[in-house]
Amino acid sequence: MKAVDSELVEPEEAVLELDEIWTFVGKRKVWRWLAVERASRRIVAGVLGCRGAATGRRLFQALPAR
């Protein structure tokens, strides 16, 4: 068990929320994908890319191991 912002969160019970938002890099529109731990609101992984399945897979691969 670890303390996270005054809350106790069991690693097995951690809930991740995945989100995507578009932004510009130079003149090019790209998608920023994020994985956020719900209780602490900390970003645990993120990738930039298109809005396709390949970028989603890269986000899942970027998630830390339990």
HUFEN-V399565 format. One record per pair of residues at least 4 apart in sequence whose ideal C-beta (glycine too) atoms are under 7 Angstrom apart, sorted by the first residue. I is the first residue (numbers start at 1). J is the second residue. D is the distance in Angstrom with one decimal. If there is no record, write none. Layout:
# HUFEN-V399565
I/J/D
I/J/D
This chain:
# HUFEN-V399565
1/8/5.4
1/10/5.7
2/9/6.4
3/8/6.2
4/9/4.8
4/39/5.8
4/40/4.2
5/40/5.1
7/39/5.3
9/13/6.5
9/14/5.7
9/39/5.0
11/66/5.9
14/37/5.7
15/38/4.3
16/35/5.0
16/36/6.7
16/37/6.0
16/44/6.7
17/36/4.9
17/38/5.5
18/35/5.4
18/59/7.0
19/34/5.1
19/36/6.8
20/31/5.3
20/32/6.8
20/33/4.8
20/51/6.8
21/32/5.4
22/29/5.6
22/30/7.0
22/31/5.3
23/30/6.3
23/32/5.6
24/28/6.7
24/29/5.8
25/30/5.1
30/48/5.2
30/49/6.6
31/49/6.2
31/50/6.2
31/51/4.7
31/55/6.5
32/46/6.6
32/48/5.6
33/46/6.5
33/47/5.1
33/55/6.0
33/56/6.9
33/59/4.6
34/43/5.6
34/46/4.7
35/44/5.1
35/45/4.3
35/59/6.2
35/63/5.9
36/41/6.1
36/42/6.9
36/43/5.6
36/44/7.0
37/42/5.0
37/44/5.5
44/63/6.6
44/64/6.1
45/59/6.1
45/62/4.1
45/63/4.9
47/55/6.0
47/58/4.8
47/59/5.0
47/62/5.8
49/55/3.5
49/58/6.5
50/55/5.6
51/55/7.0
53/57/6.3
54/58/6.7
55/59/6.7
56/60/6.7
57/61/6.3
58/62/6.3
